[in-house]
Amino acid sequence: MSAGKRTGYSPGAFGSQGGASGLTALFREAGRPLLMPYAVGGYPDSKGCLQIVRTYLQNGADLIELGIPFSDPLADGPVIQGASQVALRAGIRPTDVLDVASAASSEGARLVLLSYLNTILAYGSERFFKRCAEGGVLGVVVPDVPVEEAAELQATARAQAVDVILLAAPTSTEERLARIAKAASGFIYCVSTTGVTGARSSLRADLPEFIARLRRHTDLPLAVGFGVSKVEQAEEVARYADGVIIGSALVDMVARGKDFKAGLAAAAGYLHEVSNTPSFSR
């Protein structure tokens, strides 16, 4: 397979590794790459967060990633860390983010959460994934759980028909990519660069080849995140990936607005432009 070629979207294109996953089906049925914006759960507060999710939904979002704020986020850059601190200072807790997710799901949003492992364990993993399922959450990205340690958490989540989303990085060996592919369900979160989240002026030149390498091991959908910020970058990534995750750029737009309404308008305009590029609008 050439580096820039994406798996076709014909029925059944994403196969048995996804099982009965609602996430895998969502990618399969879309017929195009999914636009996947990220928001910090509970930022700037629960009501405002729900407004952000609605704005995403109204401007082309196919699948929304909602992050649970955490005091020591290993994978998050300064923009998301800053927004998380605002939410934590406002008293936002995991149950508040789950409430926001449930409300958004009831309005038609398709959602995955991002949560660090300690948050899930402190909440109680069975209770956590049960709440996810009840609130319409399709999957949970757990960035600090490597594939070698994921099986128990995956079993608990799958009992509630929720996927634990595994991450893969460009630096991964072929052996490790094969292991991730074998264990994964829903989709695989492909990290576009090493380091933490945050907008980048350019993406790795070998990113298409990384996606092609991973495709040799799986027919699950592959979504790219970490560093996608410009409209042109999103369109480029969508030419070879099955989903494009945009996080820090959107969080920063909302935070930098002269007021919350202006920040929402900036995020809406950006997503509208991305969603109308040829890669997403066909």
N, C-alpha and C positions, 0 to 999 in steps of 0.2 A: 504494500500500500504506500502511495506517495505521501510525503510529509503533510501536504495540504489537503488531502482528501478526507472527507467526513463520511462516516457510515451512512447509508441510505435510511430514509425514514419510512419505508414500506412497513405494513403490519408485520410484527414479529422481528423487526430489525434488531431490537434489543431483546436478548433471549433469556434463557432459563435462569441465569445467575440472579436476575432480579426477582424471580418467582412471581408471586402475586402482588409485588410491590406497586402501590399506587403511584409512587414516584417514577418508576420505570415506565409505567403506562402513560403518565403525563407527558414524558418526553416522546414516547412512541407516537402518541396521538396528535402531537402538535404539528408535525409535518415541517418543522423549521427549528432553528435553535431557540432555546428559552432565554428570555431576559430575566435576570435574577438579581434584583436590587436588595441591598442589605440595610437594615436599620438596627440601632441599638435599642433593645427592649426597655421601655419605660423612659426613654429620652424624648423630650425634656421632662415629661411626666407621663403617666398612663394615658391621659386624654390626648396629649400632644402626639404621643407615639401612634395611637390609633389614627390620628389625622395624617401622619406621615404614611402609614400603610395604605390608607385610602387614596392618598395622592399617587403613590406608586401604582396602585391597582387601576386607577383612572387614566394612567399614562403609559400603559403597555406592559406592565409587569406580568409575567407568567407564573413565577414562583418567587416568593419573598423569603429572605433569610432574616430571622429575628434573633439577635444576640442577647443572651442573658448577661447582664453586667457582672463583672468579676473583679475583685480587688487586685489581683496579680495576673493579668492576662499575658501569657507567654507569646502568643502569636499576634497580638494587636499593636499597631503603631500608635503614635501620639494622638492622632485625630480620634480614633475609636476609644482609646484610653480616656481622653478628655471627656467625651460624651458619656462614657460609662461612669466616670466619677460624678458627673452631674446627676445622673440617675440614682446612683448609690446614695449621694448626699440628700436626695429627695425622698429617700426611704424605700426605693424600689427593691423588691425581693423577687426571687424566682417565681413565687406564686402570682405576683402581679404581672410578670411577663407572660405566664401561662394564661392568665385572664385576658390579656390583650390579644394573644394568639387565638383564643377561643372566640372572642368577639369579632376579630377580623375574619376568621374562618366562616363564621355565621353570615358574613356579608359577601362571601364568595372568594376570599383570598385563599390561595394554595400556599402552604407555609412549611418551612423547615426551621428548626432552631439551631443556634450555635451555643454550646454550653461546655465549660470546662468540667473535667471529671469530678473534682471536689464538690462542685455545686450539685451534681446528680447524686453523689453518695450521701451528702449531707441531707438532701431532701428525701432520700430513700429511693433506690433505683426502680423498684417495682412501682412504687407510688408515682414517681416522676413520669415513667413511660405510660402509665395508666392515664394520668392527667393529660399527657400529650395526645393519646388516642381519643380521649373524650373531647378534647378541644380541636380536633381536626388537624393536628400536626402530623405531617407525613414522615418526617425524618429528623434526626438530630446529628449535627456535625460536632464531633468531640475532638478538637485539634491536639489535645495532649494524650490521646490514647493511641499508641502504635498498634499495628496489625497483630503483633505478637501477644498483645494483652487485651485484645478486643472481644474475644469469643464469649466470655461470660456476659458482658454488657449487651452484646448483640443478641444473645439468647433471650435475655430479659426483655429487650425491646421488641424482638420479633414475636414474642408471646402476645404482644399488644398490637401487632401489625404495624409497627413503627421501624423504620430503617435507621441503623447507626451508619452514618456516612464516613467512609474512610478517606484519608488524604494520601495523595501521591505527589512526589516532588521530582523536578528534573534531574536531581542528583542521585535518584534511586537507581540501584543496579537492576539488571534484567531479572535476576532471581527475586529481588524484593518486589518489583512490579508484578511479577507472576503471583507472588504470595498475596499481595494486596488484591489483585484481580480475583483470585480464587475465593477470598473471604468476603468481598464486598457485596453490597446489595443497594438497590435504589439508584444511585449513581456514584461516581467517584469524583471527589473534589480534587482537581488538579491545580497545585500551587504553581503560579506562573514564575515565581522567583524565590530564592532563598531569603530568609529574614522575616520581618514582620509585615503586617498589612500596611498599606499606604499607597497613595497615588505615585506612579512612576512616569517620567517623561518618555520612556521607551520601554518596550518589553524585550525579553530575551530573544535573540535571533534564532535560538534552537528550540523555541517553544513549539512550533509545528512538528518538529521531529520528535519531541518528547511525547506529544499526543499520539503521533503515529506509532511510537514504540509501545505505548500502553495499549493501543488498539490491537496489537498483535496478541495480547493476552486476554482480552475481554470484549464482549459485545454490549456491556453496560454503557449507558450514557456517560459522557465525560464533560464535566463543567469546569471552566477555568476561572480562578479568582486570584486575589492578591495583586494589586498594582494596576488593574484596568481602570482608567480614568477618562481618557479622551474618547469622544464619539468615534473617531477614526480607529482607535485601538479596539473598541468594542466590536465594531463592524469587522475588523480584520480577524479577531479571535473567532467570531461567529462563522467564519468561512471554513474552519476545521474542527471546531468544538461543538458540542451539543447544547451547551449552556454557557452564558457569560455572567459572572457574578461581579457586581459593581458595589463597592462598599464605602471606603474612605472618602472618595470624591463626593458622594451624595451626602454623607454625614457632615462633611465640611461645608457643603453648600447651605445646608439647613442652619448650621452653627454660625456661619458668616453673614447671614442675612441681616439687614438692619433691624428686622424684627422677625418673629416666627413666620408670619404670613409671607414676608418677602423670601425667606429661606425656602418655604414650601414651593413658592412660585418658581424659584430657580431650579429646584430639583425636578419639578413638573416639566419645565421647559426642556431640561437636559434629557430626561427619560423619553419625552415625546419625540425629540430629535433622534435618539438612538433607535427607538422602536419603529421609526419610519425609514431607517436605512434599508437598502435592498436585502441585506442578510436576514433581517428580522421581519420584514413586512410581506415577504412573498407567501 
